[in-house]
Amino acid sequence: MIDVCIGLTLMYLVLSIVCTAVNQTLAAVLGWRAKNLRAGLNEMLGSGLADQVLAHPRLSHMTRLSGPHGIPWIDREAFSEVLLAIMAPGQTAPTPDALRQRVTTAVGGQKPIPPGLAATLLQVLDDADAKNEAARRRIGDWFDAGMTRLSETYAQKMQLVSLVIGLLVAVAMNADSVAVAKALWRDDVARAQIVEASVKFYQSQPNPVAGAAPVAFDASLASALKTADETLRPLPIGWPELTNSPTGQFLQRLIGWAITGFALMLGAPFWFRILGDLLKLRGLAPKIEPAPAPAPAPTTEPASAPAPAAG
C-alpha cells in the first residue's frame, strides 16, 4: 500500500513541476505580475499618480529592461524615494510638515492626487515625526501593507489558474490517478520500479534531508517535460493509442483526471515533503546526519595576580 502511495506522490510531484513551468511561462509571456503590480498601484495611487511613479527616472530604466509589460515588482525603498520626489520636487529631504502642505495643496486640484489618497497620505504622515527618514519609513510601511494585500489577491487568482493548468496537464498526459493506483496495486514489477525511481529522484534534489525546495522546481518547460518522461516511465500514463473506450472507463478517467488536477494544485514543494515522509516510512530516505557541533569559542582567562611576597 505504501508503495502505491509513493508512486502516486512521485507522479504528483513531477507533474507539479510541469505545472509550475507552464505557469511561469504564461506569467512571463502574458505579463501577469507586471499587470498585477500596475493594478495595485492604480488602486493605491490612482491611475494618474501611478503613471508618474512608473515613468519616474528611478524606475523607467527598469521598465525598459523588463520587457513590454513593465516591471513586475518595486521595492519599498524605491517606491518611497519616487513618491517623495513626486510629492516634493526639488527637495532632497522634505519633512513631514512640508509633505503635508504639498498634499493639502494637491487636493485643491494642482496635481492629480485623488482626495482619498491625500487623506491616506496625511494619515501616514501624521504617524511620522518631523524627520524625512520617518516619513520615508512610514510610506514604505504603507506600501508594504498594500503589496501584501495585492499578493494575497494574486495568490488567490493563481490558485484557480493552477487548478486549470493541473487539469489540462492531467488530461494532456492522461495522468489518471485511479488507473495508476490500480496498475501499481496489481503489478509488483511496476511498484518496484517506481519506488526505485522515487528514491533516485528524491536523492537527486539539493539537500533533500532538510526539505529544501529543489532547484528543479524552477525548471524550464522543456526540462520539466523531459524529467516527467524519464521519471514516470513505469507508470501507465500518456496516450499510446486512441481507442474507443467504454462509457464506464471514460467516467473513471474523468474522475482520475480530476483527482490528479486537484492534487497538482497543491504544488511541487508539498508533494516533495510528502514523498520524503513516505520514503522515511519505507526506510529508503537518506539518513539524517547530525550537524557537527560548533567548536567552543576560545576563552581568554585573565592572568592571575602575582602572589604577595612573604614578609
MARLO-234244 format. One record per residue (C-alpha): residue in one letter; residue number from 1; y, z negated, x negated. Coordinates in nm, 2 decimals, m for minus. Layout:
<rs>
a/NUM/Y/Z/X $
...
</rs>
This chain:
<rs>
m/1/0.00/0.00/0.00 $
i/2/0.24/m0.09/m0.28 $
d/3/0.17/0.24/m0.45 $
v/4/0.27/0.43/m0.13 $
c/5/0.59/0.23/m0.12 $
i/6/0.66/0.32/m0.49 $
g/7/0.61/0.69/m0.41 $
l/8/0.84/0.69/m0.12 $
t/9/1.10/0.49/m0.31 $
l/10/1.09/0.74/m0.60 $
m/11/1.14/1.02/m0.36 $
y/12/1.44/0.85/m0.20 $
l/13/1.58/0.77/m0.54 $
v/14/1.55/1.12/m0.69 $
l/15/1.68/1.29/m0.37 $
s/16/1.96/1.04/m0.35 $
i/17/2.07/1.17/m0.69 $
v/18/2.07/1.52/m0.55 $
c/19/2.28/1.40/m0.26 $
t/20/2.53/1.24/m0.50 $
a/21/2.56/1.56/m0.69 $
v/22/2.61/1.76/m0.37 $
n/23/2.87/1.50/m0.26 $
q/24/3.06/1.51/m0.58 $
t/25/3.06/1.89/m0.59 $
l/26/3.20/1.92/m0.24 $
a/27/3.46/1.65/m0.31 $
a/28/3.58/1.84/m0.62 $
v/29/3.58/2.18/m0.46 $
l/30/3.75/2.06/m0.13 $
g/31/3.98/1.80/m0.30 $
w/32/3.87/1.52/m0.07 $
r/33/4.00/1.24/m0.30 $
a/34/4.34/1.41/m0.35 $
k/35/4.38/1.47/0.02 $
n/36/4.28/1.11/0.09 $
l/37/4.55/0.99/m0.16 $
r/38/4.81/1.21/m0.01 $
a/39/4.73/1.08/0.34 $
g/40/4.75/0.72/0.22 $
l/41/5.09/0.79/0.06 $
n/42/5.22/0.96/0.37 $
e/43/5.11/0.65/0.57 $
m/44/5.28/0.41/0.33 $
l/45/5.59/0.60/0.24 $
g/46/5.64/0.88/0.49 $
s/47/5.59/1.24/0.40 $
g/48/5.94/1.28/0.25 $
l/49/5.92/0.99/0.01 $
a/50/5.56/1.08/m0.07 $
d/51/5.67/1.43/m0.17 $
q/52/5.93/1.27/m0.40 $
v/53/5.67/1.04/m0.56 $
l/54/5.42/1.32/m0.63 $
a/55/5.69/1.55/m0.76 $
h/56/5.83/1.29/m1.00 $
p/57/5.80/1.40/m1.37 $
r/58/5.60/1.09/m1.43 $
l/59/5.32/1.23/m1.21 $
s/60/5.39/1.61/m1.19 $
h/61/5.21/1.68/m1.51 $
m/62/4.90/1.50/m1.38 $
t/63/4.92/1.72/m1.07 $
r/64/4.92/2.04/m1.28 $
l/65/4.61/1.92/m1.48 $
s/66/4.42/1.81/m1.16 $
g/67/4.40/2.15/m1.01 $
p/68/4.52/2.30/m0.68 $
h/69/4.45/1.99/m0.47 $
g/70/4.67/1.75/m0.67 $
i/71/4.59/1.42/m0.84 $
p/72/4.31/1.21/m0.69 $
w/73/4.45/0.87/m0.79 $
i/74/4.76/0.68/m0.91 $
d/75/4.75/0.35/m1.10 $
r/76/4.98/0.07/m0.98 $
e/77/5.20/0.07/m1.29 $
a/78/5.28/0.44/m1.25 $
f/79/5.35/0.40/m0.87 $
s/80/5.58/0.11/m0.93 $
e/81/5.77/0.29/m1.20 $
v/82/5.81/0.60/m1.00 $
l/83/5.91/0.43/m0.68 $
l/84/6.17/0.21/m0.86 $
a/85/6.31/0.53/m1.03 $
i/86/6.35/0.70/m0.69 $
m/87/6.50/0.40/m0.52 $
a/88/6.74/0.32/m0.81 $
p/89/6.80/0.64/m1.01 $
g/90/6.97/0.59/m1.34 $
q/91/6.89/0.22/m1.36 $
t/92/6.63/0.13/m1.62 $
a/93/6.58/m0.22/m1.49 $
p/94/6.71/m0.26/m1.13 $
t/95/6.70/m0.61/m1.00 $
p/96/6.55/m0.70/m0.66 $
d/97/6.91/m0.76/m0.53 $
a/98/7.01/m0.40/m0.64 $
l/99/6.69/m0.26/m0.48 $
r/100/6.77/m0.45/m0.15 $
q/101/7.11/m0.29/m0.14 $
r/102/6.96/0.05/m0.21 $
v/103/6.70/0.01/0.07 $
t/104/6.97/m0.11/0.31 $
t/105/7.18/0.19/0.22 $
a/106/6.88/0.42/0.27 $
v/107/6.84/0.31/0.63 $
g/108/7.18/0.45/0.70 $
g/109/7.04/0.80/0.65 $
q/110/7.15/0.89/0.30 $
k/111/6.79/0.92/0.17 $
p/112/6.46/0.99/0.36 $
i/113/6.33/0.64/0.36 $
p/114/6.19/0.56/0.71 $
p/115/6.32/0.23/0.87 $
g/116/5.97/0.10/0.89 $
l/117/5.92/0.15/0.52 $
a/118/6.26/0.00/0.44 $
a/119/6.16/m0.32/0.64 $
t/120/5.84/m0.34/0.44 $
l/121/6.01/m0.29/0.11 $
l/122/6.27/m0.56/0.20 $
q/123/5.99/m0.80/0.28 $
v/124/5.82/m0.72/m0.05 $
l/125/6.14/m0.77/m0.24 $
d/126/6.22/m1.10/m0.06 $
d/127/5.90/m1.23/m0.22 $
a/128/6.02/m1.14/m0.57 $
d/129/6.26/m1.33/m0.79 $
a/130/6.57/m1.18/m0.94 $
k/131/6.38/m1.01/m1.23 $
n/132/6.28/m0.64/m1.25 $
e/133/5.93/m0.74/m1.36 $
a/134/5.88/m0.94/m1.04 $
a/135/5.99/m0.65/m0.82 $
r/136/5.76/m0.42/m1.01 $
r/137/5.47/m0.66/m0.98 $
r/138/5.53/m0.71/m0.60 $
i/139/5.55/m0.33/m0.54 $
g/140/5.23/m0.29/m0.74 $
d/141/5.06/m0.56/m0.52 $
w/142/5.17/m0.38/m0.21 $
f/143/5.04/m0.05/m0.34 $
d/144/4.70/m0.21/m0.43 $
a/145/4.67/m0.35/m0.08 $
g/146/4.75/m0.01/0.07 $
m/147/4.50/0.16/m0.16 $
t/148/4.23/m0.10/m0.07 $
r/149/4.27/m0.02/0.30 $
l/150/4.26/0.35/0.21 $
s/151/3.95/0.32/0.00 $
e/152/3.77/0.13/0.29 $
t/153/3.86/0.41/0.53 $
y/154/3.74/0.67/0.28 $
a/155/3.42/0.49/0.22 $
q/156/3.35/0.49/0.60 $
k/157/3.41/0.86/0.62 $
m/158/3.19/0.92/0.32 $
q/159/2.91/0.72/0.48 $
l/160/2.90/0.98/0.76 $
v/161/2.92/1.26/0.51 $
s/162/2.64/1.11/0.31 $
l/163/2.42/1.09/0.62 $
v/164/2.48/1.46/0.70 $
i/165/2.41/1.56/0.34 $
g/166/2.10/1.34/0.33 $
l/167/1.96/1.51/0.65 $
l/168/2.04/1.85/0.51 $
v/169/1.87/1.77/0.18 $
a/170/1.57/1.63/0.37 $
v/171/1.53/1.95/0.57 $
a/172/1.60/2.19/0.29 $
m/173/1.34/2.02/0.07 $
n/174/1.10/1.94/0.36 $
a/175/1.10/1.58/0.25 $
d/176/0.91/1.44/0.54 $
s/177/0.86/1.06/0.49 $
v/178/0.58/1.04/0.74 $
a/179/0.38/1.33/0.58 $
v/180/0.44/1.19/0.23 $
a/181/0.32/0.84/0.33 $
k/182/0.01/0.99/0.49 $
a/183/m0.07/1.20/0.18 $
l/184/m0.03/0.92/m0.06 $
w/185/m0.24/0.69/0.16 $
r/186/m0.53/0.93/0.15 $
d/187/m0.51/1.08/m0.20 $
d/188/m0.59/0.85/m0.48 $
v/189/m0.50/1.11/m0.74 $
a/190/m0.16/1.17/m0.60 $
r/191/m0.09/0.80/m0.58 $
a/192/m0.18/0.75/m0.94 $
q/193/0.03/1.05/m1.05 $
i/194/0.34/0.94/m0.85 $
v/195/0.31/0.58/m0.98 $
e/196/0.29/0.72/m1.34 $
a/197/0.59/0.94/m1.26 $
s/198/0.78/0.64/m1.12 $
v/199/0.72/0.43/m1.44 $
k/200/0.83/0.73/m1.66 $
f/201/1.14/0.79/m1.46 $
y/202/1.24/0.43/m1.44 $
q/203/1.19/0.37/m1.81 $
s/204/1.39/0.69/m1.90 $
q/205/1.71/0.54/m1.75 $
p/206/1.95/0.34/m1.96 $
n/207/1.89/m0.03/m1.96 $
p/208/1.65/m0.04/m1.66 $
v/209/1.58/m0.41/m1.71 $
a/210/1.94/m0.51/m1.65 $
g/211/1.95/m0.28/m1.34 $
a/212/2.24/m0.08/m1.47 $
a/213/2.35/0.23/m1.29 $
p/214/2.18/0.52/m1.47 $
v/215/2.38/0.79/m1.62 $
a/216/2.16/1.04/m1.42 $
f/217/2.33/0.92/m1.10 $
d/218/2.63/1.13/m1.21 $
a/219/2.43/1.44/m1.30 $
s/220/2.53/1.79/m1.21 $
l/221/2.37/1.95/m0.91 $
a/222/2.16/2.18/m1.12 $
s/223/2.04/1.89/m1.33 $
a/224/1.96/1.68/m1.03 $
l/225/1.76/1.96/m0.87 $
k/226/1.57/2.01/m1.19 $
t/227/1.49/1.64/m1.21 $
a/228/1.37/1.64/m0.85 $
d/229/1.14/1.94/m0.92 $
e/230/0.99/1.79/m1.23 $
t/231/0.95/1.43/m1.10 $
l/232/0.83/1.48/m0.74 $
r/233/0.56/1.74/m0.81 $
p/234/0.28/1.51/m0.70 $
l/235/0.44/1.48/m0.35 $
p/236/0.38/1.72/m0.06 $
i/237/0.74/1.83/m0.02 $
g/238/0.90/2.17/m0.03 $
w/239/0.83/2.49/0.17 $
p/240/0.53/2.66/0.01 $
e/241/0.49/2.89/0.30 $
l/242/0.63/2.94/0.65 $
t/243/0.37/2.89/0.93 $
n/244/0.38/2.83/1.30 $
s/245/0.33/2.45/1.33 $
p/246/0.21/2.28/1.65 $
t/247/0.47/2.11/1.85 $
g/248/0.34/1.77/1.77 $
q/249/0.35/1.84/1.40 $
f/250/0.71/1.96/1.43 $
l/251/0.81/1.65/1.61 $
q/252/0.66/1.45/1.33 $
r/253/0.86/1.65/1.08 $
l/254/1.18/1.57/1.27 $
i/255/1.10/1.20/1.26 $
g/256/1.01/1.22/0.89 $
w/257/1.33/1.41/0.80 $
a/258/1.54/1.16/1.00 $
i/259/1.38/0.87/0.81 $
t/260/1.44/1.04/0.48 $
g/261/1.80/1.13/0.57 $
f/262/1.89/0.77/0.67 $
a/263/1.72/0.64/0.35 $
l/264/1.92/0.88/0.13 $
m/265/2.24/0.75/0.29 $
l/266/2.17/0.41/0.11 $
g/267/2.23/0.57/m0.23 $
a/268/2.06/0.60/m0.56 $
p/269/2.16/0.26/m0.70 $
f/270/2.00/0.09/m0.40 $
w/271/1.67/0.27/m0.45 $
f/272/1.68/0.22/m0.82 $
r/273/1.68/m0.15/m0.77 $
i/274/1.40/m0.13/m0.51 $
l/275/1.19/0.08/m0.75 $
g/276/1.24/m0.18/m1.02 $
d/277/1.13/m0.46/m0.79 $
l/278/0.82/m0.27/m0.68 $
l/279/0.72/m0.19/m1.03 $
k/280/0.76/m0.55/m1.13 $
l/281/0.53/m0.65/m0.84 $
r/282/0.28/m0.39/m0.96 $
g/283/0.31/m0.52/m1.32 $
l/284/0.44/m0.19/m1.45 $
a/285/0.81/m0.26/m1.51 $
p/286/0.94/m0.31/m1.86 $
k/287/0.91/m0.67/m1.97 $
i/288/1.24/m0.86/m1.97 $
e/289/1.30/m0.98/m2.33 $
p/290/1.53/m1.28/m2.35 $
a/291/1.86/m1.22/m2.51 $
p/292/1.89/m1.36/m2.86 $
a/293/2.06/m1.70/m2.87 $
p/294/2.41/m1.68/m3.01 $
a/295/2.44/m1.81/m3.36 $
p/296/2.60/m2.16/m3.37 $
a/297/2.97/m2.14/m3.46 $
p/298/3.03/m2.27/m3.81 $
t/299/3.18/m2.61/m3.82 $
t/300/3.40/m2.74/m4.09 $
e/301/3.36/m3.11/m4.13 $
p/302/3.67/m3.29/m4.26 $
a/303/3.64/m3.42/m4.62 $
s/304/3.56/m3.79/m4.62 $
a/305/3.83/m4.01/m4.76 $
p/306/3.76/m4.15/m5.11 $
a/307/3.62/m4.49/m5.12 $
p/308/3.87/m4.76/m5.22 $
a/309/3.83/m4.87/m5.58 $
a/310/3.67/m5.20/m5.63 $
g/311/3.92/m5.47/m5.73 $
</rs>
